[in-house]
Amino acid sequence: MFNYLLKQFWFIWLTLALSWVLLAHTELASWNKHLIIEGEYWRVLSGNFCHNNLIHWLMNIATLTLIYFVYDDRLSNRHFLALSILLGLVGGLALLLAKYDEYVGLSGIIHGLLAYAALIDLMKGKIKLGFIVLTGLGIKLVIEQIYGGDPWVTEMIGIDVATDAHLIFTLLGLTIALVVWCPLWNRQPLSS
């Protein structure tokens, strides 16, 4: 049974294990603009898997797991892994242009994955689900840009909610979906 769960859901297990280890080593792996500029380039990606505290980690892992199980019939483990790495790298580099000096958490990648998957649903004919998810995500982002992050969440995770990162990673997820799937959307299935 354990082998089945490990093989079937290896992306979640890998992300859970990596982010759990990095929870204890945030100071060595968190996204830090000044340290990245000084040559600690691994932080561009690794910072996305670091968290400020256990509650922050649990919230992100729970959200990622929910998204994974909503979309696992359409996106394979390999898709989730490749997208997470691409979003983490490109998004981590894009954050160098943002206002942040430090950033931790999976929430950027989560926003990018959700935007990607919802747009794919729209392009593949699951219009109602794709529209609802993209509309909800858009409303959330507008509220965050106008009013900032939720104070309750900020208090729980011990840091400000990275609202600009959420926007950047969402736009990146949408861009990846358009670039990768628009030319292929009528010719190739998503899952393999």
ChimeraX attribute file (.defattr): number of C-alpha atoms within 10 A of each C-alpha:
attribute: neighborCount
match mode: 1-to-1
recipient: residues
	/A:1	6
	/A:2	7
	/A:3	9
	/A:4	9
	/A:5	10
	/A:6	13
	/A:7	12
	/A:8	13
	/A:9	17
	/A:10	16
	/A:11	20
	/A:12	19
	/A:13	15
	/A:14	13
	/A:15	18
	/A:16	20
	/A:17	13
	/A:18	14
	/A:19	24
	/A:20	18
	/A:21	13
	/A:22	20
	/A:23	22
	/A:24	15
	/A:25	13
	/A:26	19
	/A:27	13
	/A:28	15
	/A:29	23
	/A:30	27
	/A:31	31
	/A:32	24
	/A:33	23
	/A:34	12
	/A:35	16
	/A:36	16
	/A:37	10
	/A:38	9
	/A:39	9
	/A:40	15
	/A:41	17
	/A:42	15
	/A:43	25
	/A:44	25
	/A:45	22
	/A:46	24
	/A:47	26
	/A:48	28
	/A:49	28
	/A:50	29
	/A:51	28
	/A:52	18
	/A:53	16
	/A:54	14
	/A:55	14
	/A:56	22
	/A:57	23
	/A:58	15
	/A:59	17
	/A:60	22
	/A:61	21
	/A:62	12
	/A:63	15
	/A:64	22
	/A:65	20
	/A:66	12
	/A:67	16
	/A:68	23
	/A:69	13
	/A:70	13
	/A:71	17
	/A:72	17
	/A:73	11
	/A:74	17
	/A:75	18
	/A:76	18
	/A:77	19
	/A:78	13
	/A:79	17
	/A:80	18
	/A:81	16
	/A:82	12
	/A:83	19
	/A:84	24
	/A:85	16
	/A:86	18
	/A:87	27
	/A:88	24
	/A:89	20
	/A:90	16
	/A:91	26
	/A:92	27
	/A:93	18
	/A:94	16
	/A:95	22
	/A:96	18
	/A:97	9
	/A:98	12
	/A:99	10
	/A:100	14
	/A:101	12
	/A:102	15
	/A:103	25
	/A:104	25
	/A:105	26
	/A:106	27
	/A:107	25
	/A:108	29
	/A:109	30
	/A:110	25
	/A:111	27
	/A:112	31
	/A:113	28
	/A:114	25
	/A:115	26
	/A:116	24
	/A:117	26
	/A:118	27
	/A:119	25
	/A:120	23
	/A:121	19
	/A:122	17
	/A:123	17
	/A:124	15
	/A:125	10
	/A:126	13
	/A:127	15
	/A:128	11
	/A:129	14
	/A:130	22
	/A:131	15
	/A:132	13
	/A:133	19
	/A:134	20
	/A:135	13
	/A:136	12
	/A:137	19
	/A:138	15
	/A:139	12
	/A:140	15
	/A:141	20
	/A:142	14
	/A:143	14
	/A:144	18
	/A:145	14
	/A:146	9
	/A:147	10
	/A:148	15
	/A:149	18
	/A:150	13
	/A:151	12
	/A:152	9
	/A:153	15
	/A:154	14
	/A:155	11
	/A:156	14
	/A:157	19
	/A:158	13
	/A:159	16
	/A:160	15
	/A:161	21
	/A:162	19
	/A:163	21
	/A:164	19
	/A:165	23
	/A:166	24
	/A:167	21
	/A:168	21
	/A:169	28
	/A:170	27
	/A:171	17
	/A:172	24
	/A:173	28
	/A:174	21
	/A:175	16
	/A:176	20
	/A:177	22
	/A:178	17
	/A:179	10
	/A:180	10
	/A:181	18
	/A:182	12
	/A:183	10
	/A:184	12
	/A:185	15
	/A:186	10
	/A:187	8
	/A:188	9
	/A:189	11
	/A:190	15
	/A:191	12
	/A:192	10
